Amino acid sequence: MEVGMEEHGRALTDYFNLKSTNDNVRAVLLGFDGTPRSILQVLMAHFKEEMDAIFIEADMSATAADVENYGLPSSPRLILLGK
């Protein structure tokens, strides 16, 4: 999976570097570091979605109980640990 993300991530960033679709994409590309999180951020920016629309960011050491204290929304979210 990691190799696939790296290859496809590179293809996506090459495309968006050539044809940035909006200012949000350009801003995300400035801080792009090649991680899966960065790839998702570029896609979310392209579709003009906020990261918190599908993700909850938590500290790397957070437990399930810690995350539950964040006030989870009723709709499903992916929990990303770390920055």
Rosetta blueprint (number, residue, H / E / L):
1 M L
2 E H
3 V H
4 G H
5 M H
6 E H
7 E H
8 H H
9 G H
10 R H
11 A H
12 L H
13 T H
14 D H
15 Y H
16 F H
17 N H
18 L H
19 K L
20 S L
21 T L
22 N L
23 D H
24 N H
25 V H
26 R H
27 A H
28 V H
29 L H
30 L H
31 G L
32 F L
33 D L
34 G L
35 T L
36 P H
37 R H
38 S H
39 I H
40 L H
41 Q H
42 V H
43 L H
44 M H
45 A H
46 H H
47 F L
48 K L
49 E L
50 E L
51 M H
52 D H
53 A H
54 I L
55 F E
56 I E
57 E E
58 A E
59 D L
60 M L
61 S L
62 A L
63 T L
64 A H
65 A H
66 D H
67 V H
68 E H
69 N L
70 Y L
71 G L
72 L L
73 P L
74 S L
75 S L
76 P L
77 R L
78 L E
79 I E
80 L E
81 L E
82 G L
83 K L
